[in-house]
Amino acid sequence: MPGDDPTRRFVPPGLRTLLSYRREWLVKDVVAGIVLTTLLVPQGMAYAELAGLPAITGLYTSVLCLLAYAVFGPSRILVLGPDSSLGPMIAATVLPLIASGGDSERAVALASMLSLMVGAITVLAGVCRLGFIADLISKPTMIGYMNGLALTILIGQLPKLFGFKTDADGLIDEFRAFVRGLADGKAVPAAVAVGVTGIVLILVLQRWLPKVPAVLIMVVLAIGATSLFDLGGHGVSLVGELPRGFPPLTLPHIGLDDVGPLFAGALGIALVSLADTISNASAFASRTGQEVRGNEEMTAIGAANVAAGLFQGFPVSTSGSRTAVAERAGARSQLTGVVGAGLIILMLVLLPGLFRNLPQPALAAVVITASLSLADLAGTARLWKQRRTEFLLSISAFLGVALLGVLPGIAIAVGLSILNVFRRAWWPYNTVLGRVPGLPGYHDVRSYPDAQQLPGLVIHRFDGPLFFANAKAFRNELMQLTRVEPPPRWVLLAAEPITDVDTTAADELEELDEALNAQGISLVFAELKDPVRRKIEQYELTRTIDPGHFFPTLEAAVAAYRERTGAQWTTATEARPVG
C-alpha cells in the first residue's frame, strides 16, 4: 500500500498528486483556475488593505501561497490565500510598529517577516506532529471570536465604504470616529452609492445565484461605473495603477525591537490559521472522500507562509469560500491553484492597469460581505438554548475581541477554552447510584428518584480524574454522604470514570480511608482501571486501604456486600442502613 512505502514521507504531496494525475482532469482544472482567479484578484487586494498593506501585496501573496501549496499541500482541493479572519490580526501586529506617518515599505517588511515567523511555527508544528494545538480553541469560543472579528471588520470598513478615513484604533473609537465623520459631512455620496450597491449586489447574487461569481460581477460593474459616471471626479478614491512585474526574492529587514511583538502576533495567527486549515480540510475531505493528513497540512501551510514572506507577502490561511468556488467550478487537483497563480502573474506583467479604476468602496464591500460570512448568529442562539455556560464563554470571547482588540481576543479565546476544560475537571459530575427494576446496571438517583438501594451501602460515582484541584472536594463530598444516622457500612466507588489519581489525591484518599475506618466504614472500589490501580499500589495506599476492597465490577462488589450483610434491595425512601 502507498501508506506503507517508507519513501512516501520524502516525496512532497504535490508530486504524489502529479504522479497520479489523470488526463481527464486537465480541462476541468484549467477552467476552475480561470474562474478562481476572478475571485482571487479582488479579494487579494481587499484583504491586503484590510491588513493595512498596499493592495498589490495581496496579489503577490496569492501567487506564492498557491504555488507553494501545490507542491507541499496534501489536499487536492483546498485553496490558500489572504484571509479576512487574519487581516485584522496582521494589522493589529504590524501597524503599532509603524511610525504615525505610515511607512508602507516598513509595513510590508514587517508583514513579510510576520509571514516567515508564522511559516516557521506551523512547519515546526507539522514536523513535531502538534496537530492537537488546533484544538486549543473550542467551538463556542471560536464562534464568539469570529463574531467579534466580524463586527470589528465591519466597523473598520465603514469609513472606506463612505469615502473617508479615520485615525481611530479599536472598535469603540472607530465607531465614534465614523459617526463623527458622518456628522461632519465627510461622507462622499458617490462612494456610498458604490459601496452599498456593491454589498447588496454581492449578497443578492450569493443568495439567489450561488454559482455566479458575485464578486467579479460587482467589480466589473464598479469599474464600468467609474468610467461612465466619472466617479474619480466625484471624490471616490480609486485603486490606481498597480506596480508592473513581480517582486524579487527578498529577505525582510526589521529591527531587533520588532521581533518580540511580531512573534507574539505570529503565535496567534498560526493558531487561527491551523484551526481554520484543519477544519476546512476535514470539511472538504469528507465531501471528496480524501483522507485528512493534519501534520502534512500544517507543514504545507507553513511552506506557503514562508514562500509569501520571501516575496513581499503576508500570512495566509485556507479559504472556505474560495475552495468552494474551485470545487463548484470542477477543480480536481492543485493545478487549479497553479493556473490561478499563473494568470495573476500574467496580469501583473502585461495588464497592471486592469484594476486602476476600481473604486476603494467596492473593495470595502468585498471585505464587509466576507466579514458577514464569519459571523455565526445561529450558532450563538443554539448555544443559548443548549448550554448557557458555553454561551457565556462565547460572549466573553466576543467581548474580548470587540473591547480589547483582535490579538487579546484570540488570547482570551484560548484562555477561556483551557479554563473551561479545567473547570470540567475541577468540578466533575458526581452522584449516588441505585438499581432500577427493568434496567441493567446502576443508575443516577437524580434521574431515577425511586431507584432501589441496599441499606448500609452508598454507591458513589465521580466522573473525572482525581487530582490536586478536586481531591479535597471529593473527600468532603464522601464524608458528607456518611453523615447520616446510623452511618453506612460501605462507601462503594464506581471508579471506572476516574482516569487518574495524582499524589495530592492519593494523600486525600489515604486520609479519607483512615477517617472512614475510624467510624467503622469501609472505602471500597469497583471497576478501577488497571493503570489507576497500579498508581494506587505505587503510592502504597494499600497500607491503609484493604486490598480485598477492590472489585472488578460493581455487580461483584454488591454481591459481596449482600453476602456479608444479608441486605435486601429497597427504595431510597424506605432504606435504612444495616446496623
Disulfide bonds with the S-S distance in Angstrom:
none
